[in-house]
Amino acid sequence: MASAAIGARAEEREGARALRIGSWLMGLAAVGFVGYAVILFIRNFTDAFLELGIGPNEVSVGRDEIQAFSPSLFEYVSHLHIAVSGFIAATGLAVLFLVAFGVRRGQAWAWVGAVAAPVLGLAVALPAHYPNDFDTLGHLGLIYLAVAIFVAGALISLRGILAERR
């Protein structure tokens, strides 16, 4: 009986460790999502204008040419940059709160929400990048990195959540 209790405590400690490490990685990735949104927002107001990693190989004109061609199109694209950056930042912030106040405590509902939100956003946004050759490493590299960190954290924390349920 004593060995069973010791084994249960070790499994409990391992589950808590997995939750701590996994939620930390998920939170780091969520901060990365917010950081990407800030970069997009700032670039909108600079000479760069276009998103990170999008240059003359992907789009043959820049800020000045778009503005000269059609000021209203320029304003529309600018408004999209601002809106998309807001939604990316909001998703990152929501994930960060779900991770900090739910996943870290072993709450499965919080894990589902924290995973579902960026999965939905990426499932909608990423496919449009590939047929149009906007899938450059400079453009999507930071997102790929954040997603890899997030997935690792989600899998590690899920192990902790499942261990706590046993």
GUZA-434971 format. One record per residue: x, y, z of N, C-alpha, C in turn; residue in three letters. Coordinates in steps of 0.1 Angstrom, whole numbers. Layout:
GUZA-434971
   n.px   n.py   n.pz  ca.px  ca.py  ca.pz   c.px   c.py   c.pz  code
      X      Y      Z      X      Y      Z      X      Y      Z   ALA
...
This chain:
GUZA-434971
   n.px   n.py   n.pz  ca.px  ca.py  ca.pz   c.px   c.py   c.pz  code
      8    -12      0      0      0      0      9     13      0   MET
     19     12      7     28     24      8     34     27     -6   ALA
     38     16    -13     44     19    -26     34     24    -36   SER
     21     20    -34     10     26    -43      9     41    -40   ALA
      9     45    -27      8     59    -24     20     67    -29   ALA
     31     61    -28     43     68    -33     42     70    -48   ILE
     38     59    -55     36     60    -70     26     70    -74   GLY
     15     71    -66      4     81    -69     10     95    -67   ALA
     17     97    -56     23    111    -54     33    114    -65   ARG
     41    105    -70     50    108    -80     43    111    -93   ALA
     32    104    -96     24    107   -108     18    121   -107   GLU
     13    124    -95      7    137    -92     17    148    -94   GLU
     30    146    -89     40    156    -91     44    158   -106   ARG
     44    147   -113     47    147   -127     36    154   -135   GLU
     23    152   -131     12    159   -137     13    174   -135   GLY
     16    178   -122     18    192   -119     29    198   -127   ALA
     40    191   -128     52    196   -136     48    198   -151   ARG
     41    188   -156     36    189   -170     27    201   -172   ALA
     18    203   -163     10    215   -164     17    228   -163   LEU
     27    229   -154     35    241   -153     43    243   -165   ARG
     50    233   -170     59    235   -182     50    238   -195   ILE
     40    229   -196     31    231   -208     24    244   -208   GLY
     19    248   -197     11    261   -197     21    273   -199   SER
     33    272   -194     43    282   -196     46    283   -211   TRP
     48    272   -218     51    272   -233     39    278   -240   LEU
     27    274   -237     15    279   -243     14    294   -241   MET
     17    298   -229     17    313   -226     27    320   -234   GLY
     39    315   -235     50    321   -243     45    323   -258   LEU
     39    312   -263     35    313   -277     24    323   -278   ALA
     15    324   -268      4    334   -269     10    348   -269   ALA
     20    351   -261     27    363   -261     33    366   -275   VAL
     38    355   -281     44    356   -295     33    360   -305   GLY
     21    355   -303     10    359   -312      7    374   -311   PHE
      7    379   -298      5    393   -296     16    401   -302   VAL
     28    396   -300     40    403   -306     39    404   -321   GLY
     35    394   -328     33    394   -342     22    404   -346   TYR
     12    405   -338      1    415   -341      6    429   -340   ALA
     15    432   -330     21    445   -328     30    448   -340   VAL
     37    439   -345     46    441   -356     37    445   -368   ILE
     27    438   -371     18    440   -382     12    454   -380   LEU
      7    458   -369      1    471   -366     11    482   -369   PHE
     23    481   -364     33    491   -365     37    493   -380   ILE
     39    482   -387     43    482   -401     33    489   -410   ARG
     20    489   -406     10    495   -413     12    510   -414   ASN
     19    516   -404     21    530   -403     35    535   -407   PHE
     43    525   -412     56    528   -417     57    527   -432   THR
     69    531   -437     71    529   -452     70    515   -456   ASP
     72    505   -447     72    491   -451     57    488   -455   ALA
     47    492   -448     33    491   -450     29    476   -451   PHE
     34    468   -459     30    454   -461     35    446   -449   LEU
     29    435   -448     32    426   -436     46    421   -437   GLU
     51    417   -425     64    412   -423     67    401   -433   LEU
     78    401   -440     82    391   -450     75    391   -463   GLY
     67    402   -466     61    404   -479     68    416   -485   ILE
     74    413   -497     82    423   -504     79    423   -519   GLY
     88    428   -526     86    429   -541     84    416   -548   PRO
     89    405   -542     88    392   -548     73    387   -547   ASN
     66    391   -537     52    387   -535     42    397   -540   GLU
     45    410   -538     36    421   -542     45    431   -549   VAL
     41    434   -562     50    442   -571     49    457   -568   SER
     41    461   -559     40    475   -555     41    477   -540   VAL
     45    489   -536     46    492   -522     36    503   -517   GLY
     38    508   -506     29    518   -500     26    530   -510   ARG
     36    536   -515     35    548   -523     27    544   -536   ASP
     30    533   -542     24    529   -555      9    526   -552   GLU
      6    519   -541     -8    516   -538    -16    529   -536   ILE
    -10    538   -528    -16    551   -525    -18    559   -538   GLN
     -8    559   -547    -10    567   -559    -20    560   -568   ALA
    -21    547   -569    -30    540   -577    -45    543   -572   PHE
    -47    541   -559    -60    543   -554    -59    546   -539   SER
    -61    559   -535    -61    562   -521    -71    555   -513   PRO
    -83    552   -519    -93    545   -511    -89    530   -509   SER
    -82    524   -519    -77    510   -518    -67    510   -507   LEU
    -58    520   -507    -48    521   -497    -54    521   -483   PHE
    -64    530   -481    -71    531   -468    -78    518   -464   GLU
    -83    511   -474    -90    498   -471    -80    488   -467   TYR
    -68    487   -474    -58    477   -470    -53    481   -456   VAL
    -51    493   -454    -46    498   -440    -56    494   -429   SER
    -69    496   -432    -79    492   -422    -79    477   -420   HIS
    -76    469   -430    -75    455   -428    -63    451   -420   LEU
    -52    457   -422    -40    455   -414    -43    457   -399   HIS
    -50    469   -396    -53    472   -383    -63    462   -377   ILE
    -73    459   -384    -83    449   -379    -77    435   -377   ALA
    -69    430   -386    -63    417   -384    -53    417   -373   VAL
    -46    428   -371    -36    428   -360    -44    429   -347   SER
    -56    435   -347    -64    435   -335    -69    422   -331   GLY
    -74    414   -341    -79    401   -339    -68    391   -335   PHE
    -56    392   -341    -45    383   -337    -41    386   -322   ILE
    -40    399   -319    -37    403   -305    -47    398   -295   ALA
    -60    400   -299    -71    396   -290    -71    381   -288   ALA
    -68    373   -298    -67    359   -297    -56    355   -288   THR
    -44    361   -290    -33    359   -281    -36    362   -267   GLY
    -42    373   -264    -45    377   -251    -55    367   -244   LEU
    -66    363   -252    -75    354   -247    -69    341   -243   ALA
    -60    336   -252    -53    323   -249    -44    325   -237   VAL
    -37    336   -236    -29    338   -224    -37    337   -211   LEU
    -49    343   -211    -57    343   -199    -63    329   -196   PHE
    -67    322   -207    -71    308   -205    -60    299   -199   LEU
    -48    301   -205    -37    293   -200    -34    296   -185   VAL
    -33    309   -182    -29    314   -169    -39    310   -158   ALA
    -52    311   -161    -62    309   -151    -70    297   -152   PHE
    -67    288   -162    -74    276   -164    -65    264   -166   GLY
    -58    265   -177    -49    253   -181    -39    251   -170   VAL
    -33    261   -165    -23    259   -154    -29    252   -142   ARG
    -42    254   -140    -49    247   -128    -55    234   -132   ARG
    -52    229   -144    -57    216   -148    -71    216   -154   GLY
    -77    227   -158    -90    228   -162    -91    224   -177   GLN
    -98    213   -180    -98    208   -194   -106    218   -203   ALA
   -116    224   -198   -124    234   -206   -115    245   -211   TRP
   -106    250   -202    -97    261   -205    -87    256   -216   ALA
    -82    244   -215    -73    238   -225    -80    238   -239   TRP
    -92    233   -239   -100    232   -252   -101    246   -258   VAL
   -105    256   -250   -106    270   -255    -93    275   -259   GLY
    -83    273   -251    -70    279   -255    -64    272   -268   ALA
    -67    260   -270    -63    253   -283    -72    257   -294   VAL
    -85    257   -292    -95    259   -303    -93    273   -309   ALA
    -91    283   -301    -90    297   -306    -80    299   -317   ALA
    -67    296   -314    -57    298   -325    -58    288   -336   PRO
    -63    276   -333    -65    266   -344    -76    272   -354   VAL
    -87    277   -349    -97    283   -358    -91    294   -366   LEU
    -84    303   -359    -78    315   -366    -68    310   -377   GLY
    -59    301   -374    -50    296   -383    -56    288   -395   LEU
    -66    280   -391    -73    272   -402    -80    281   -412   ALA
    -84    293   -408    -90    302   -417    -79    310   -425   VAL
    -69    315   -418    -59    324   -423    -49    317   -432   ALA
    -43    306   -427    -32    300   -434    -34    295   -448   LEU
    -45    289   -451    -47    283   -465    -46    294   -476   PRO
    -50    306   -473    -49    317   -484    -35    321   -487   ALA
    -26    318   -478    -12    321   -480     -5    313   -491   HIS
     -9    301   -493     -1    291   -501     -4    293   -516   TYR
    -16    294   -521    -18    295   -536    -13    309   -541   PRO
    -12    319   -532     -8    332   -537      7    335   -534   ASN
     14    325   -530     29    326   -527     32    336   -516   ASP
     23    337   -506     26    346   -495     31    337   -483   PHE
     35    325   -486     40    316   -476     55    317   -473   ASP
     60    329   -474     75    330   -472     78    327   -458   THR
     90    323   -456     95    321   -442     96    334   -434   LEU
     99    345   -441     99    358   -435     86    363   -430   GLY
     75    358   -438     62    362   -434     56    353   -423   HIS
     57    340   -425     51    331   -416     60    324   -406   LEU
     73    327   -407     83    320   -398     80    322   -383   GLY
     77    335   -379     74    337   -365     61    330   -361   LEU
     52    330   -369     39    323   -366     42    308   -365   ILE
     49    302   -374     53    288   -374     60    285   -361   TYR
     69    294   -357     77    292   -344     67    292   -332   LEU
     59    302   -332     49    303   -321     40    291   -320   ALA
     35    286   -332     27    275   -333     34    262   -328   VAL
     47    260   -332     54    249   -327     56    249   -312   ALA
     59    260   -306     60    262   -292     46    259   -285   ILE
     36    264   -291     22    263   -286     18    248   -286   PHE
     20    241   -297     17    227   -298     24    219   -288   VAL
     37    221   -286     45    214   -276     39    216   -262   ALA
     36    229   -259     30    232   -246     17    226   -244   GLY
      8    226   -255     -5    220   -254     -4    205   -252   ALA
      5    198   -258      6    184   -256     11    181   -242   LEU
     21    188   -238     27    186   -224     16    189   -214   ILE
      9    200   -215     -1    203   -205    -13    194   -205   SER
    -16    189   -217    -27    179   -218    -23    166   -210   LEU
    -10    162   -211     -5    151   -203     -8    154   -188   ARG
     -5    166   -184     -7    170   -170    -22    169   -166   GLY
    -31    174   -175    -45    174   -172    -50    160   -171   ILE
    -46    151   -180    -50    137   -180    -45    130   -167   LEU
    -32    133   -163    -27    127   -151    -35    131   -139   ALA
    -39    144   -138    -47    149   -127    -61    142   -126   GLU
    -66    138   -138    -79    131   -138    -79    117   -133   ARG
    -67    111   -133    -66     97   -129    -67     96   -114   ARG
